[in-house]
Amino acid sequence: MANTKPNFQKREKQMGNTTSKVQNNWGWFLALGILMIIGGSTAFFAPFMVSLVVEVIVGVFFVVAGITMLVQVFTTDDGWDARITYLILGVFNTFAGLMLLFRPLEGLMALTLVMITAFFVNGLLRIAVGVMARPEAGSGWVIFGGAISVLASIYLVTVYPEVSVTLLGIVAGVSLVSEGAGYVRFAFGLKNGVSVAV
């Protein structure tokens, strides 16, 4: 019991040193945030190009995942059920990735449809969570946010497939700007010694 206090003080000192190092590097977080904001803002001026970049990244991810699963067909020791599962998933992922890479317009349409569906489902879930949370404070805002997502997805369906060439780029731009703003706020929080979530 007598040795507990020195160990605790040692750990506390190490945590303090780690926090101090992070605070001293606040400028790097600020630079990262600014770069993300600039990149996100640029996406608004060339959403089609950004959409293509996002599609290529997703396509490469699918191909790599598919090839990895196909390799597991020959390397796994989990039996034939697992081999067949890896084979099916590997062929599907590889095919989907190659389609995204070599048929970009069709790929954009498919990804946009998936995103619109995700908006709609997310909106419905948020509405359900908000309704179940009533009459808790803030539940009305959760329902409102969910309704906005549902309405936005319905609108996007009405302008589909024309929206396919820009939606991914716009969403990527919004995401980068919001994430960048979070890092800027985090950096100034570190500078001023205030705990701020990204």
C-alpha positions as CSV (number, residue, x, y, z in Angstrom):
1,M,0.0,0.0,0.0
2,A,2.9,2.3,0.7
3,N,4.2,2.0,-2.8
4,T,0.9,3.0,-4.4
5,K,1.4,6.8,-4.0
6,P,4.8,7.1,-5.7
7,N,3.5,5.0,-8.7
8,F,0.4,7.2,-8.9
9,Q,2.6,10.3,-8.9
10,K,4.8,8.9,-11.6
11,R,1.8,8.1,-13.8
12,E,0.4,11.6,-13.1
13,K,3.7,13.1,-14.1
14,Q,3.8,11.1,-17.4
15,M,0.3,12.1,-18.3
16,G,1.2,15.7,-17.6
17,N,4.2,15.5,-19.9
18,T,2.1,13.9,-22.7
19,T,-0.6,16.6,-22.3
20,S,2.2,19.3,-22.4
21,K,3.6,17.8,-25.6
22,V,0.2,17.9,-27.3
23,Q,-0.4,21.5,-26.2
24,N,3.0,22.5,-27.5
25,N,2.0,21.1,-31.0
26,W,-1.3,23.0,-31.2
27,G,0.0,24.7,-34.4
28,W,0.1,21.4,-36.3
29,F,-3.6,20.9,-35.4
30,L,-4.3,24.4,-36.6
31,A,-2.5,23.9,-39.9
32,L,-4.3,20.6,-40.4
33,G,-7.7,22.3,-39.8
34,I,-6.9,25.1,-42.1
35,L,-5.8,22.7,-44.9
36,M,-9.0,20.7,-44.5
37,I,-11.1,23.9,-44.7
38,I,-9.3,25.0,-47.8
39,G,-9.6,21.5,-49.4
40,G,-13.3,21.4,-48.5
41,S,-14.0,24.8,-49.9
42,T,-12.2,23.9,-53.1
43,A,-14.5,20.9,-53.5
44,F,-17.5,23.3,-53.8
45,F,-15.9,24.7,-57.0
46,A,-15.1,21.4,-58.6
47,P,-17.6,18.9,-57.1
48,F,-17.5,16.6,-60.2
49,M,-13.8,16.1,-59.9
50,V,-14.0,15.5,-56.2
51,S,-16.8,13.0,-56.8
52,L,-14.6,11.1,-59.2
53,V,-11.7,11.1,-56.7
54,V,-14.0,9.8,-53.9
55,E,-15.2,7.1,-56.4
56,V,-11.7,6.0,-57.2
57,I,-10.8,5.8,-53.5
58,V,-13.9,3.6,-52.8
59,G,-13.2,1.5,-55.9
60,V,-9.6,0.9,-54.8
61,F,-10.8,0.0,-51.3
62,F,-13.2,-2.6,-52.7
63,V,-10.6,-4.1,-55.0
64,V,-8.0,-4.5,-52.2
65,A,-10.7,-5.9,-49.9
66,G,-11.8,-8.3,-52.6
67,I,-8.3,-9.5,-53.5
68,T,-7.5,-10.0,-49.7
69,M,-10.6,-12.2,-49.4
70,L,-9.7,-14.2,-52.5
71,V,-6.3,-14.8,-51.0
72,Q,-7.9,-16.1,-47.8
73,V,-9.8,-18.7,-49.8
74,F,-6.4,-20.5,-50.3
75,T,-4.8,-19.6,-46.9
76,T,-7.6,-20.1,-44.3
77,D,-7.9,-23.1,-42.1
78,D,-11.5,-22.4,-41.3
79,G,-13.1,-25.1,-43.5
80,W,-15.1,-25.1,-46.7
81,D,-17.9,-22.9,-45.4
82,A,-15.5,-20.1,-44.7
83,R,-13.7,-20.6,-48.1
84,I,-17.0,-20.3,-50.0
85,T,-17.9,-17.2,-48.0
86,Y,-14.5,-15.6,-48.8
87,L,-14.8,-16.6,-52.4
88,I,-18.3,-15.0,-52.8
89,L,-17.4,-11.8,-51.0
90,G,-14.0,-11.6,-52.7
91,V,-15.5,-11.9,-56.2
92,F,-18.3,-9.4,-55.4
93,N,-16.0,-6.8,-53.8
94,T,-13.4,-7.1,-56.6
95,F,-16.1,-6.9,-59.3
96,A,-17.7,-3.9,-57.6
97,G,-14.4,-2.1,-57.3
98,L,-13.5,-2.7,-60.9
99,M,-16.9,-1.4,-62.0
100,L,-16.3,1.8,-60.0
101,L,-12.9,2.3,-61.5
102,F,-13.7,1.5,-65.1
103,R,-17.3,2.7,-65.4
104,P,-17.1,6.0,-63.5
105,L,-20.4,7.5,-64.4
106,E,-22.4,4.4,-63.6
107,G,-20.3,4.1,-60.4
108,L,-21.2,7.6,-59.4
109,M,-24.9,6.9,-59.9
110,A,-24.7,3.8,-57.8
111,L,-22.8,5.5,-55.0
112,T,-25.1,8.5,-55.0
113,L,-28.1,6.2,-54.7
114,V,-26.5,4.4,-51.8
115,M,-25.8,7.8,-50.1
116,I,-29.4,9.0,-50.7
117,T,-30.7,5.8,-49.1
118,A,-28.3,6.3,-46.2
119,F,-29.7,9.8,-45.7
120,F,-33.2,8.5,-45.7
121,V,-32.6,5.6,-43.3
122,N,-30.5,7.8,-41.0
123,G,-33.3,10.4,-40.9
124,L,-35.9,7.8,-40.0
125,L,-33.7,6.4,-37.2
126,R,-33.1,9.9,-35.8
127,I,-36.9,10.6,-35.8
128,A,-37.5,7.3,-34.0
129,V,-34.9,8.0,-31.4
130,G,-36.2,11.5,-30.9
131,V,-39.8,10.2,-30.5
132,M,-38.7,7.6,-28.0
133,A,-36.6,10.2,-26.0
134,R,-39.6,12.5,-25.6
135,P,-40.1,14.5,-23.4
136,E,-36.4,14.8,-22.7
137,A,-34.7,18.1,-23.5
138,G,-33.3,18.2,-27.1
139,S,-35.5,15.4,-28.4
140,G,-37.3,17.9,-30.6
141,W,-34.1,18.9,-32.3
142,V,-33.3,15.2,-32.9
143,I,-36.7,14.8,-34.6
144,F,-36.2,18.0,-36.6
145,G,-32.7,16.9,-37.8
146,G,-34.1,13.5,-38.8
147,A,-37.0,15.2,-40.7
148,I,-34.5,17.4,-42.6
149,S,-32.5,14.3,-43.6
150,V,-35.7,12.5,-44.8
151,L,-36.9,15.6,-46.8
152,A,-33.4,16.1,-48.3
153,S,-33.3,12.5,-49.4
154,I,-36.7,12.8,-51.0
155,Y,-35.6,15.9,-52.8
156,L,-32.4,14.2,-54.0
157,V,-34.4,11.4,-55.4
158,T,-36.4,13.9,-57.5
159,V,-33.2,15.2,-59.1
160,Y,-31.6,11.8,-59.5
161,P,-29.5,10.9,-61.6
162,E,-28.5,14.4,-62.5
163,V,-27.3,15.0,-58.9
164,S,-24.9,12.0,-59.2
165,V,-22.1,14.0,-60.7
166,T,-21.9,16.5,-57.9
167,L,-23.4,15.1,-54.7
168,L,-20.4,13.1,-53.5
169,G,-18.1,16.1,-54.0
170,I,-20.4,18.4,-52.1
171,V,-20.8,16.0,-49.2
172,A,-17.0,15.5,-49.1
173,G,-16.5,19.3,-49.1
174,V,-19.0,19.8,-46.3
175,S,-17.3,17.0,-44.3
176,L,-13.8,18.4,-44.8
177,V,-14.9,22.0,-43.8
178,S,-16.7,20.8,-40.7
179,E,-13.8,18.5,-39.7
180,G,-11.3,21.3,-40.4
181,A,-13.3,23.8,-38.3
182,G,-13.3,21.2,-35.5
183,Y,-9.5,20.9,-35.6
184,V,-9.1,24.7,-35.6
185,R,-11.3,25.0,-32.5
186,F,-9.3,22.1,-30.9
187,A,-6.0,23.8,-31.7
188,F,-7.1,27.1,-30.1
189,G,-8.4,25.1,-27.1
190,L,-5.0,23.5,-26.7
191,K,-3.3,26.9,-27.0
192,N,-5.5,28.4,-24.3
193,G,-5.4,25.3,-22.1
194,V,-9.1,24.5,-22.6
195,S,-10.4,21.0,-23.2
196,V,-12.3,21.1,-26.6
197,A,-13.6,18.0,-28.5
198,V,-12.7,17.8,-32.2
